[in-house]
Amino acid sequence: MKTLDTDLLKTFLEVTKTRHFGRAAEHLFLTQSAVSFRVRQLESQLGNPLFTRQRHNVQLTAAGERLLPYAEAILQTWGRAKQDVALTEEYNSQITIGASALIWEFDGISDWINGIYDAVQGLALRLESIPRQELAKSLLDKSVDLFITSEPPKIDGIRVCKIRDYQLQLVSNQIDCTISSIQPLPLVYLDWGARFSIQHSKINELQKTPILHTHSSRMALDYLIAHPSVGYLPAPVINQSVENGELYVVENAPIMEQALYLVWQEKSDKADLIEQITAINPNMITKSV
């Protein structure tokens, strides 16, 4: 196989995302013929077609489906490599931290990141938004050096440190709402993982089809503020809206206790840097588990 051009993989991923050669060309600032040529080059190198091409219906072949995770991993690793190689005397080390978009939206996370910069001199940070179900894989294939999660995996050879406790609270923009009066209100469901799903399923008043099912706390928050509805959101996300009188905590609703954890490989080649990071901001870090 010839040397792989990362531009070919970028083009493959863009066509996969848009399922349209024309739109992929627009996003990549290329002509459609250039996109088609790159895809044909990649297919030639791999010896298999990657897309089925029908009018207005571009789909991945079985070979394309198999290539997808490798293409994503290669480009992510290449991006990290370029940044590591480009490190200077001023910024002489790099750590990649992964978390779902939900976690990055938490109040206090940016303060913690700033604290890392203040405490660890010469550190360059790379922050990745990664779907919750792919965090452990990203750690094991070294796409990230550590990640933040509310559900640490049970995998041999990893370390886990709890960095903060928080609550999930049921809120609405309707004042004086109680758990017994919310039945008529549409449900907003923020997908917070398996543990939350089990707890949520035990609340009879919330067993209905969600009007909004989302992985974004920002989307859920904005909808709840603007529409009569009800849903569970993390306290660090809703605190300001509750203080402003935009949202109200539903009386007598169960409060779900949660925690955030840092997870990293015990034998990481960046273990010393990671240990410095876990020692930052003692008011946020509560205990090791």
C-alpha positions as CSV (number, residue, x, y, z in Angstrom):
1,M,0.0,0.0,0.0
2,K,1.2,3.5,-0.8
3,T,1.9,6.1,1.9
4,L,-1.5,7.2,3.2
5,D,-2.4,10.9,2.6
6,T,-4.4,12.2,5.6
7,D,-6.3,14.5,3.3
8,L,-7.9,11.4,1.8
9,L,-9.1,10.3,5.2
10,K,-10.4,13.8,5.9
11,T,-12.4,13.7,2.7
12,F,-13.7,10.2,3.4
13,L,-14.9,11.3,6.9
14,E,-16.6,14.4,5.5
15,V,-18.5,12.4,2.8
16,T,-19.4,9.9,5.5
17,K,-20.8,12.8,7.7
18,T,-22.7,14.6,5.0
19,R,-23.6,11.5,2.8
20,H,-23.3,13.9,-0.1
21,F,-20.3,14.6,-2.3
22,G,-21.4,18.1,-3.1
23,R,-21.9,19.2,0.5
24,A,-18.6,17.5,1.4
25,A,-16.9,19.6,-1.3
26,E,-18.4,22.8,0.1
27,H,-17.3,22.0,3.6
28,L,-13.7,21.2,2.5
29,F,-13.5,24.2,0.1
30,L,-12.9,21.8,-2.9
31,T,-14.7,21.0,-6.1
32,Q,-17.0,18.0,-6.2
33,S,-14.7,16.4,-8.8
34,A,-11.7,16.8,-6.4
35,V,-13.7,15.1,-3.6
36,S,-14.6,12.2,-6.0
37,F,-11.0,11.9,-7.1
38,R,-9.7,11.7,-3.5
39,V,-12.3,9.0,-2.6
40,R,-11.3,7.0,-5.7
41,Q,-7.7,7.3,-4.7
42,L,-8.4,6.0,-1.2
43,E,-10.5,3.2,-2.6
44,S,-7.7,2.3,-5.0
45,Q,-5.2,2.1,-2.2
46,L,-7.5,0.0,0.0
47,G,-8.7,-2.2,-2.9
48,N,-12.3,-1.9,-1.9
49,P,-15.2,0.5,-2.7
50,L,-16.1,2.6,0.4
51,F,-19.4,4.1,-0.8
52,T,-22.4,3.0,-2.8
53,R,-23.2,5.9,-5.1
54,Q,-26.8,6.4,-6.0
55,R,-28.5,9.7,-6.8
56,H,-29.2,11.5,-3.5
57,N,-28.2,8.3,-1.6
58,V,-24.6,7.9,-0.7
59,Q,-24.0,5.1,1.8
60,L,-21.0,3.4,3.3
61,T,-20.2,-0.1,2.1
62,A,-19.2,-2.8,4.6
63,A,-15.5,-1.9,3.9
64,G,-16.3,1.8,4.5
65,E,-17.9,0.9,7.9
66,R,-14.8,-1.0,8.8
67,L,-12.5,1.9,7.8
68,L,-14.5,4.5,9.8
69,P,-13.1,4.0,13.3
70,Y,-9.6,3.6,12.0
71,A,-9.8,6.9,10.0
72,E,-11.1,8.7,13.0
73,A,-8.3,7.3,15.2
74,I,-5.6,8.0,12.7
75,L,-6.5,11.6,12.2
76,Q,-6.9,12.2,15.9
77,T,-3.5,10.6,16.6
78,W,-1.9,12.6,13.8
79,G,-3.3,15.8,15.2
80,R,-1.8,15.0,18.6
81,A,1.5,14.1,17.0
82,K,1.7,17.4,15.2
83,Q,1.0,19.3,18.4
84,D,3.5,17.3,20.4
85,V,6.3,17.8,17.7
86,A,5.5,21.5,17.7
87,L,6.0,21.9,21.4
88,T,8.5,24.7,22.3
89,E,10.7,25.5,25.3
90,E,7.8,27.5,26.7
91,Y,5.2,24.7,26.2
92,N,7.2,21.5,26.6
93,S,4.5,18.9,27.4
94,Q,1.0,18.1,26.4
95,I,-2.0,16.4,28.0
96,T,-5.2,15.4,26.2
97,I,-8.3,15.3,28.3
98,G,-11.5,13.8,27.0
99,A,-15.1,14.3,28.2
100,S,-18.6,14.3,26.7
101,A,-19.9,17.7,25.6
102,L,-22.3,17.5,28.6
103,I,-19.3,17.6,31.0
104,W,-17.5,20.5,29.3
105,E,-20.7,22.6,29.8
106,F,-20.5,22.3,33.6
107,D,-19.9,25.4,35.6
108,G,-16.5,25.2,37.3
109,I,-14.8,23.0,34.7
110,S,-13.2,26.1,33.0
111,D,-12.0,27.3,36.4
112,W,-10.4,23.9,37.0
113,I,-8.7,24.0,33.5
114,N,-7.4,27.5,34.3
115,G,-6.1,26.1,37.6
116,I,-4.1,23.4,35.7
117,Y,-2.4,26.1,33.6
118,D,-1.5,28.0,36.8
119,A,-0.1,25.0,38.6
120,V,1.7,23.1,35.8
121,Q,4.2,25.3,34.0
122,G,4.9,24.6,30.3
123,L,1.8,22.5,29.8
124,A,-0.3,22.6,26.6
125,L,-3.8,21.1,26.9
126,R,-5.8,19.4,24.3
127,L,-9.5,19.1,25.2
128,E,-11.6,16.6,23.2
129,S,-15.4,16.2,23.1
130,I,-16.0,12.5,23.0
131,P,-19.3,10.5,23.2
132,R,-19.6,8.9,26.7
133,Q,-19.6,5.4,25.3
134,E,-16.3,5.9,23.5
135,L,-14.3,7.4,26.4
136,A,-12.8,4.1,27.6
137,K,-11.8,3.1,24.1
138,S,-10.2,6.5,23.5
139,L,-8.1,6.0,26.7
140,L,-7.0,2.5,25.8
141,D,-6.0,3.5,22.3
142,K,-4.2,6.5,23.7
143,S,-6.3,9.1,21.8
144,V,-6.6,10.8,25.3
145,D,-4.4,10.7,28.3
146,L,-7.3,10.9,30.8
147,F,-11.0,11.6,30.7
148,I,-13.8,13.0,32.9
149,T,-16.9,10.9,33.4
150,S,-19.8,10.3,35.8
151,E,-19.6,6.5,35.2
152,P,-16.0,5.3,35.5
153,P,-15.4,1.9,33.7
154,K,-14.4,-1.2,35.5
155,I,-11.2,-2.0,33.6
156,D,-8.0,-3.5,34.9
157,G,-5.0,-1.2,34.9
158,I,-6.8,2.2,35.3
159,R,-6.9,4.7,38.1
160,V,-9.9,6.7,39.1
161,C,-10.1,9.9,41.2
162,K,-13.3,11.6,42.2
163,I,-13.1,15.3,41.5
164,R,-16.6,16.6,42.5
165,D,-20.0,15.7,43.7
166,Y,-23.1,17.2,42.2
167,Q,-26.9,16.6,41.9
168,L,-29.4,16.1,39.1
169,Q,-32.5,18.1,39.9
170,L,-36.0,18.1,38.4
171,V,-36.8,21.6,37.1
172,S,-39.5,23.5,35.2
173,N,-40.2,27.1,34.3
174,Q,-43.5,26.7,36.1
175,I,-43.5,28.2,39.6
176,D,-44.8,26.2,42.5
177,C,-44.5,22.9,40.6
178,T,-44.7,19.7,42.7
179,I,-44.0,16.1,41.8
180,S,-47.7,15.4,41.9
181,S,-48.6,18.2,39.5
182,I,-46.1,17.6,36.7
183,Q,-48.0,14.9,34.8
184,P,-49.5,17.3,32.2
185,L,-46.1,18.8,31.4
186,P,-44.0,17.6,28.4
187,L,-40.8,15.8,29.4
188,V,-37.3,16.9,28.5
189,Y,-34.9,14.0,28.7
190,L,-31.2,14.7,29.0
191,D,-29.4,11.4,28.3
192,W,-27.1,11.1,31.3
193,G,-26.1,7.4,31.2
194,A,-27.3,4.0,32.4
195,R,-27.4,4.8,36.1
196,F,-29.5,7.9,35.5
197,S,-31.8,6.0,33.1
198,I,-32.5,3.4,35.8
199,Q,-33.3,6.0,38.5
200,H,-35.5,8.0,36.0
201,S,-37.5,4.9,35.1
202,K,-38.6,4.6,38.7
203,I,-40.4,7.9,38.8
204,N,-43.9,7.2,37.6
205,E,-44.8,10.8,36.8
206,L,-42.0,10.9,34.2
207,Q,-42.9,7.7,32.2
208,K,-43.9,9.4,29.0
209,T,-42.4,10.0,25.5
210,P,-40.0,13.0,25.8
211,I,-40.8,16.0,23.7
212,L,-37.0,16.6,23.6
213,H,-34.4,13.8,24.0
214,T,-30.9,15.3,23.9
215,H,-27.3,14.7,24.8
216,S,-26.8,18.5,25.2
217,S,-27.5,20.1,28.6
218,R,-27.5,23.5,26.9
219,M,-30.2,22.4,24.5
220,A,-32.2,21.0,27.4
221,L,-31.7,24.1,29.5
222,D,-32.8,26.5,26.8
223,Y,-35.9,24.5,26.0
224,L,-36.9,24.2,29.7
225,I,-36.5,28.0,30.1
226,A,-38.6,28.8,27.0
227,H,-41.4,26.2,27.3
228,P,-43.7,24.8,30.0
229,S,-42.0,21.4,30.5
230,V,-40.1,19.4,33.1
231,G,-36.7,17.6,33.1
232,Y,-33.7,16.6,35.1
233,L,-30.5,18.7,34.7
234,P,-27.2,18.8,36.6
235,A,-27.2,21.4,39.4
236,P,-24.0,23.0,38.0
237,V,-25.9,23.7,34.8
238,I,-29.1,25.1,36.2
239,N,-27.9,27.0,39.3
240,Q,-27.7,30.4,37.6
241,S,-31.1,29.9,35.9
242,V,-32.7,29.0,39.3
243,E,-31.1,32.1,40.9
244,N,-32.4,34.2,38.1
245,G,-36.0,32.9,38.5
246,E,-36.0,31.3,35.0
247,L,-36.4,27.8,36.4
248,Y,-37.8,26.3,39.6
249,V,-36.9,23.1,41.3
250,V,-39.9,20.7,41.4
251,E,-41.0,20.2,45.0
252,N,-40.8,16.7,46.5
253,A,-39.0,15.4,43.4
254,P,-36.2,12.8,44.0
255,I,-32.7,14.3,43.9
256,M,-30.2,12.1,42.1
257,E,-26.7,12.2,43.7
258,Q,-23.9,12.0,41.1
259,A,-20.1,12.5,40.9
260,L,-17.5,13.3,38.3
261,Y,-14.3,11.2,38.1
262,L,-10.9,11.5,36.4
263,V,-9.8,8.2,34.7
264,W,-6.4,7.4,33.4
265,Q,-4.1,4.4,32.7
266,E,-2.0,3.4,35.7
267,K,1.0,2.8,33.4
268,S,0.6,6.0,31.4
269,D,3.8,7.5,30.1
270,K,2.4,10.9,31.4
271,A,1.6,9.6,34.9
272,D,3.7,12.3,36.6
273,L,1.9,15.1,34.8
274,I,-1.5,13.4,35.5
275,E,-0.7,13.2,39.2
276,Q,0.0,16.9,39.2
277,I,-3.3,17.5,37.6
278,T,-5.3,15.4,40.1
279,A,-3.7,17.4,42.9
280,I,-5.0,20.7,41.7
281,N,-7.8,22.5,43.4
282,P,-8.3,20.5,46.7
283,N,-11.8,22.1,47.1
284,M,-12.9,20.3,43.9
285,I,-11.1,16.9,44.5
286,T,-12.7,15.0,47.3
287,K,-11.1,11.6,47.5
288,S,-9.5,8.8,45.6
289,V,-11.5,5.6,44.8
